[in-house]
Amino acid sequence: MRFADRMFRLGTETAFEVLVRARALEAQGRDVVHLEIGEPDFDTPKHVIEAGKAALDQGYTHYGPSAGLPELREAIAQDIAQSRNITVSPEQVVVTPGAKPIMFYVVLALAQAGDEVIYPNPGFPIYESVIRFVGATPVPIPLREERAFSLDVDELRRLVTDRTRLIIINSPQNPTGGILPPEDLEAIAQVAVQNGIPVLTDEIYSRMIYDGAFHSITAYEGMQDLAIILDGFSKTYAMTGWRLGYGVMPQELAAHVTKLMVNSNSCTATFAQRAGLAALQGPQDEVDAMIAEFRRRRDMFIAGLNDIPGISCAMPQGAFYAFPNVTAVSRSSKEVADYLMQEGGVACLAGQDFGEYGEGYLRFSYANSMENLNKALERIADCMARLQG
């Protein structure tokens, strides 16, 4: 079988590969603490599950509009307008099976061979993968620990060329847990407006802020015509398996993204959309409780990591990831991650899995119980002592 060249430009998401390896160890009788997968360890709120069940009973098992059910698009528009303090119409909303399609469709709609897309590095690996897949050139903007993993706006300005078709930002960020402060968002907006460059703003962790309020680039002057919000239900409502995401974008782009939905997925599962409607319009107490628990775990886990010789870890401001610096160990981040898995029974990801500027770091998801996080800290400390012994 002969494959198209573009298939070899696709990357992958290492978390799922590490999960397979961890499961293989467990099948051999090993005990493994799972800190590799980026999903909440909480159940979907009960009222959301009940809404999904009711939708099945009510016949939401057929095709729906490709851009999403009108009532969900309206609810999303209202929620985004209120949370970002901007004007949004339902015609700007496209609902997709998970948030990744928004990433894929937007890059596909805006970039092609000869174009450039600026993206954060270290960052979610699918950004670079999709950019390469469409034939465009990925241009990394480094996120450095000394800047609290925000980007250098002067460096961004230098990276912009007449071939730049899109800038991707992510705040709160995966894998670092960093956020882009308002002054940086405003400066990025100025760069975008001055050059007429759309910005894909990945806000999937927007509800998971531990210090201060969430800020979106969409609120800054000129960005209503350029910003594309990527968001969804997976993280906030522990709905990863429901596959329900959405994009909010200028109406002209929404028409093209909807056409891509028609050509690929037809529509998003209608019963899942009804569950999403219940999530947005129902009580938020379980979300608040989950975030409070993540804060408690974060505080304990980061303090524990910083007590381990050879590790230093900045305090993440959002999401549910720790991104410790392990450069004190004379091994690559992949070697350290592999050692922790094989010798310590702790599954995590190497920083280099998120791009070249992630080398020297590890990513742990603290979406696990306090008991397991404490167990992981003991094992990490033991492994680090042996690696440095």
KEZAFI-821589 format. One record per residue (C-alpha): x, y, z; residue in three letters. Coordinates in steps of 0.1 Angstrom, whole numbers, padded with zeros to 4 digits, always signed. Layout:
<atoms>
XYZALA ...
</atoms>
This chain:
<atoms>
+0000+0000+0000MET +0014+0034-0010ARG +0007+0063+0014PHE +0004+0100+0006ALA +0035+0120+0017ASP +0014+0141+0041ARG +0007+0111+0063MET +0044+0111+0073PHE +0041+0147+0084ARG +0016+0139+0110LEU +0028+0137+0146GLY +0010+0121+0175THR +0000+0127+0211GLU +0025+0109+0233THR +0002+0107+0263ALA -0018+0079+0246PHE +0014+0060+0237GLU +0027+0062+0273VAL -0007+0050+0286LEU -0005+0019+0264VAL +0030+0012+0278ARG +0017+0017+0314ALA -0012-0006+0308ARG +0013-0033+0295ALA +0033-0030+0328LEU +0001-0033+0348GLU -0008-0064+0328ALA +0024-0079+0341GLN +0014-0072+0377GLY +0032-0039+0382ARG +0016-0010+0401ASP +0017+0022+0380VAL +0006+0057+0391VAL -0010+0074+0361HIS +0002+0110+0358LEU +0004+0110+0320GLU -0031+0115+0307ILE -0046+0150+0307GLY -0081+0143+0318GLU -0100+0150+0350PRO -0103+0120+0373ASP -0138+0131+0382PHE -0171+0118+0369ASP -0193+0139+0346THR -0218+0158+0367PRO -0249+0137+0373LYS -0274+0162+0358HIS -0253+0162+0326VAL -0254+0124+0324ILE -0292+0124+0331GLU -0296+0150+0303ALA -0277+0127+0279GLY -0299+0097+0289LYS -0331+0118+0285ALA -0319+0129+0251ALA -0315+0093+0239LEU -0350+0086+0251ASP -0363+0117+0234GLN -0349+0106+0200GLY -0317+0127+0198TYR -0301+0098+0179THR -0304+0112+0144HIS -0284+0137+0123TYR -0283+0173+0134GLY -0272+0205+0118PRO -0235+0204+0109SER -0227+0235+0128ALA -0245+0222+0159GLY -0280+0223+0175LEU -0294+0258+0174PRO -0301+0258+0212GLU -0266+0248+0220LEU -0250+0273+0197ARG -0272+0300+0213GLU -0262+0289+0248ALA -0225+0288+0239ILE -0228+0323+0224ALA -0244+0336+0256GLN -0218+0319+0278ASP -0188+0332+0257ILE -0203+0367+0256ALA -0207+0368+0293GLN -0174+0352+0303SER -0152+0372+0278ARG -0173+0404+0278ASN -0177+0404+0240ILE -0205+0403+0216THR -0211+0369+0201VAL -0239+0356+0178SER -0249+0319+0174PRO -0238+0321+0137GLU -0202+0325+0149GLN -0203+0291+0168VAL -0195+0257+0153VAL -0199+0226+0175VAL -0175+0197+0168THR -0169+0162+0182PRO -0142+0174+0207GLY -0122+0206+0204ALA -0093+0191+0183LYS -0114+0194+0150PRO -0115+0232+0156ILE -0077+0232+0157MET -0075+0211+0125PHE -0102+0229+0106TYR -0089+0264+0113VAL -0054+0255+0102VAL -0067+0237+0072LEU -0089+0267+0063ALA -0062+0294+0067LEU -0028+0278+0059ALA -0012+0260+0030GLN +0022+0253+0014ALA +0044+0283+0016GLY +0026+0298+0046ASP +0038+0300+0082GLU +0020+0295+0115VAL +0034+0306+0148ILE +0027+0283+0177TYR +0038+0279+0213PRO +0067+0256+0222ASN +0066+0237+0245PRO +0029+0233+0236GLY +0002+0209+0227PHE +0019+0186+0201PRO -0011+0186+0177ILE -0005+0222+0168TYR +0028+0214+0151GLU +0014+0182+0137SER -0015+0198+0119VAL +0006+0227+0106ILE +0030+0203+0090ARG +0001+0181+0077PHE -0014+0209+0057VAL +0020+0217+0042GLY +0026+0250+0060ALA +0058+0258+0080THR +0055+0256+0118PRO +0073+0286+0135VAL +0078+0280+0172PRO +0076+0308+0197ILE +0095+0297+0228PRO +0079+0296+0263LEU +0106+0300+0288ARG +0106+0293+0325GLU +0122+0326+0334GLU +0092+0344+0319ARG +0068+0321+0338ALA +0062+0303+0305PHE +0047+0333+0288SER +0060+0343+0254LEU +0083+0372+0246ASP +0062+0396+0225VAL +0094+0412+0210ASP +0104+0378+0198GLU +0069+0373+0184LEU +0072+0405+0164ARG +0105+0393+0149ARG +0089+0360+0139LEU +0060+0376+0120VAL +0066+0377+0082THR +0044+0384+0052ASP +0038+0346+0051ARG +0024+0344+0086THR -0012+0333+0083ARG -0021+0324+0119LEU -0008+0328+0154ILE -0018+0301+0180ILE -0018+0308+0217ILE -0029+0287+0247ASN -0037+0301+0281SER -0039+0284+0306PRO -0013+0263+0290GLN -0006+0226+0284ASN +0020+0214+0294PRO +0033+0242+0316THR +0003+0254+0335GLY +0014+0289+0327GLY -0009+0318+0317ILE -0005+0348+0294LEU -0009+0379+0316PRO -0032+0407+0303PRO -0003+0429+0292GLU +0011+0402+0270ASP -0023+0394+0256LEU -0028+0431+0247GLU +0006+0432+0230ALA -0001+0400+0211ILE -0034+0416+0200ALA -0016+0446+0188GLN +0008+0425+0167VAL -0022+0406+0152ALA -0042+0437+0144VAL -0013+0456+0129GLN -0005+0427+0106ASN -0040+0414+0100GLY -0032+0379+0113ILE -0059+0357+0129PRO -0052+0343+0163VAL -0064+0308+0173LEU -0067+0311+0211THR -0069+0277+0228ASP -0090+0283+0259GLU -0099+0248+0268ILE -0086+0253+0304TYR -0103+0287+0308SER -0122+0277+0339ARG -0091+0262+0356MET -0075+0294+0369ILE -0061+0293+0405TYR -0049+0329+0410ASP -0068+0359+0397GLY -0093+0360+0368ALA -0093+0345+0333PHE -0083+0369+0305HIS -0090+0363+0268SER -0073+0380+0239ILE -0108+0384+0224THR -0115+0414+0246ALA -0089+0436+0231TYR -0095+0462+0204GLU -0097+0448+0169GLY -0097+0411+0179MET -0134+0405+0173GLN -0126+0402+0136ASP -0094+0381+0141LEU -0098+0359+0172ALA -0109+0322+0170ILE -0118+0307+0204ILE -0112+0270+0208LEU -0131+0256+0239ASP -0151+0226+0249GLY -0166+0205+0276PHE -0139+0178+0282SER -0119+0195+0309LYS -0144+0218+0327THR -0172+0192+0329TYR -0151+0160+0329ALA -0166+0150+0296MET -0136+0137+0277THR -0154+0107+0263GLY -0184+0126+0252TRP -0163+0143+0225ARG -0179+0177+0226LEU -0161+0209+0217GLY -0167+0241+0198TYR -0151+0271+0181GLY -0162+0308+0182VAL -0150+0327+0152MET -0158+0354+0126PRO -0189+0344+0107GLN -0171+0341+0073GLU -0146+0316+0088LEU -0175+0297+0106ALA -0190+0290+0072ALA -0158+0274+0059HIS -0154+0254+0092VAL -0190+0242+0089THR -0182+0230+0053LYS -0153+0210+0067LEU -0176+0195+0092MET -0200+0185+0064VAL -0171+0168+0046ASN -0157+0150+0076SER -0181+0143+0105ASN -0215+0154+0091SER -0225+0165+0126CYS -0217+0161+0163THR -0237+0135+0182ALA -0270+0152+0190THR -0275+0135+0224PHE -0241+0147+0235ALA -0250+0182+0225GLN -0281+0181+0247ARG -0259+0170+0276ALA -0236+0199+0268GLY -0266+0222+0270LEU -0274+0209+0305ALA -0237+0214+0315ALA -0238+0251+0305LEU -0272+0259+0319GLN -0272+0237+0350GLY -0256+0240+0384PRO -0218+0247+0384GLN -0211+0235+0420ASP -0194+0202+0409GLU -0171+0222+0386VAL -0162+0246+0414ASP -0156+0216+0437ALA -0134+0199+0411MET -0113+0231+0406ILE -0109+0235+0444ALA -0096+0200+0447GLU -0072+0205+0418PHE -0059+0236+0437ARG -0054+0214+0469ARG -0036+0188+0449ARG -0015+0214+0430ARG -0003+0230+0462ASP +0007+0196+0478MET +0023+0181+0447PHE +0044+0212+0437ILE +0057+0215+0472ALA +0065+0178+0472GLY +0084+0180+0439LEU +0104+0210+0451ASN +0115+0190+0481ASP +0131+0164+0459ILE +0168+0171+0452PRO +0174+0175+0414GLY +0139+0189+0407ILE +0126+0225+0407SER +0091+0232+0397CYS +0074+0266+0391ALA +0039+0269+0405MET +0014+0264+0377PRO -0013+0291+0375GLN -0039+0271+0356GLY -0049+0237+0341ALA -0038+0206+0360PHE -0002+0200+0350TYR +0031+0203+0367ALA +0062+0210+0345PHE +0092+0204+0367PRO +0128+0213+0356ASN +0150+0182+0358VAL +0181+0196+0341THR +0201+0188+0372ALA +0201+0152+0361VAL +0225+0145+0333SER +0199+0126+0312ARG +0174+0137+0285SER +0139+0143+0297SER +0128+0112+0278LYS +0154+0091+0296GLU +0142+0104+0329VAL +0105+0098+0320ALA +0113+0062+0309ASP +0132+0055+0341TYR +0104+0068+0362LEU +0080+0044+0343MET +0102+0013+0342GLN +0119+0016+0376GLU +0095+0037+0397GLY +0060+0028+0383GLY +0052+0065+0376VAL +0038+0073+0342ALA +0046+0108+0330CYS +0056+0126+0298LEU +0089+0139+0287ALA +0091+0177+0281GLY +0105+0171+0246GLN +0072+0155+0236ASP +0059+0190+0236PHE +0086+0205+0214GLY +0123+0212+0215GLU +0120+0239+0241TYR +0104+0214+0265GLY +0137+0195+0268GLU +0149+0193+0304GLY +0114+0191+0318TYR +0087+0165+0326LEU +0050+0168+0326ARG +0029+0154+0353PHE -0009+0156+0354SER -0021+0160+0390TYR -0056+0149+0380ALA -0053+0119+0404ASN -0060+0113+0440SER -0040+0127+0469MET -0031+0092+0479GLU -0017+0084+0444ASN +0001+0117+0442LEU +0018+0111+0475ASN +0028+0076+0463LYS +0042+0091+0431ALA +0062+0116+0450LEU +0079+0089+0471GLU +0087+0069+0439ARG +0100+0100+0421ILE +0122+0109+0450ALA +0137+0074+0451ASP +0143+0074+0413CYS +0159+0108+0413MET +0182+0097+0441ALA +0193+0067+0420ARG +0197+0087+0388LEU +0220+0112+0406GLN +0238+0085+0427GLY 
</atoms>
